[in-house]
Amino acid sequence: MNGLDALPRVPLATLPTPLHPAPRLSAELGVDVWFKRDDLTGLGLGGNKARGLEFLVADAMERGCDCIVTGAGEQSNWAALAALAARRCGLEPHLVFYGTPGRPVGNLLLDRWAGATIHYTYDAERSSVDRTIDELCARLRRAGRRPYAIPRGGATALGAVGYLLAGLELDSQLHEAGLKPATLWLATGSCGTQAGLVAAARWLGSAYRVVGVSVSRPVRECLQRVAHLSDGAADLVAMRGEADDVHVLDGYIGPGYGKPSDAGDEATALVARTEGILLDPVFGAKAMAALIAHARSDRLEGPVVFLVTGGSATLFARKGPV
């Protein structure tokens, strides 16, 4: 663990997050389902991104930066948690959003409460965020500032270290519970979360498969990103395990990234009515929809662990009937 000890880290998340059974959902699906509750990390309204931010914000501080610059869509849980983490550590947050300004609801309202400086690209393409982050950092440097740029979702090797540690945390909880899952399910977007979990599973020689459900990118791109980020995270902490296949499912994005799907809404309702847990419509709902579809077509072997990644603020940005 010497490589891990050498990395700067600032405590942002309340860890470990709970691992618990979901008995009523399990009975409904006929498969033993457990929840890993990373919606309860404690930063803002919680969510998985707090884990990577512990390393990314610490790195920014170590480098003497005075502001962070990152972005996504304006209802991004990543962006809201990044802004809150920056403020907690005395840094100024700048957030870049693709598209045009929307209503100040959900995560966008949290961004404003955090005092983030918000910049829009006025371009519907998500990749416009990446270009604008670079341009904004250049302007800030010319103004004498010391910005720290973080790509969408915090998807870097350093950010993925947060989920490598989460995988070690989960392993300890699985041993304590006497649980040997066949699969660990999660939503995969920018791919850093799955990458860290894959790196941990490889290092530990875990028997379960880490199954990502794509919510934004083509599967081929996800596979490449997960493999690259997983190797990078493992190398940073000198914990490279034996490589194996990366598993990402397609077919559950629905009408597009950031847009709720009918199957996702049905999954959200089922989990709320059986377990009293809320899933966000962009990530968790679509991943759960995939798990449910596999269970109901007898393609799911249990036990399974489902990573609840948070993002509940987006539930309050919905418009129209549900």
C-alpha angles and dihedrals in degrees: 000000000000092000091054093048090056094059118093113240134180119203110245105140130067103234147232098033116211126272111200141156123261100213101172093046089046091054091049093051100034091233130101105250127187129186126223101202108216088150083080101061091121103230109120106320090341131251144154097276092074089076096060092040090063088069100032096051091043089053090051091053092045089055092051096247120160100198140025125224120199139132153177132154118336092252092052115139087201092059094047093050091045090054093048093046091050092051091048089057098043097257127129115241123220116187125196117201128188118231127019132313116287136188116307095246135118115002093353089063090050089051090055093047088053089055094240118170103236124209126185125206095205086219122110093214113101090216088066086077091064094053093045093050089057092047093047093050090052091052092048092051091051087053091055097259126133107224126188112209120212121184122234112297093007086271102169131118089256092050090049090058086076090065094041084062090045088057090054089048091051092049090057091049092048090053091048091050093044088235125152107185123197093211143011112214129202144149115264120208117138086009101229095113094052090043093057093046091049091051091051093046091051093048092049095041090234117189095218126089120235105227117196122194111210113233099170118009139055111269094243091057091047092052092051094046095047092049093047096046093042092055091045094051092046091050093050091060098030092244103123112158131188111297120242138164122305115225122211126161126212132198102067104085089097115190091353147293113320093014121109118242129214091238090049092051090050090050092049091051093048094050092045092050096045104034108014091238124131122220123200116243097231103052119359098041093054093046090050090048088058092048091049092048091052092047093050093049092049093247096119124089117197156267096051132177119213119201110222102207100185126224095150093153089075089066088071094054094063119122127199131010123336 
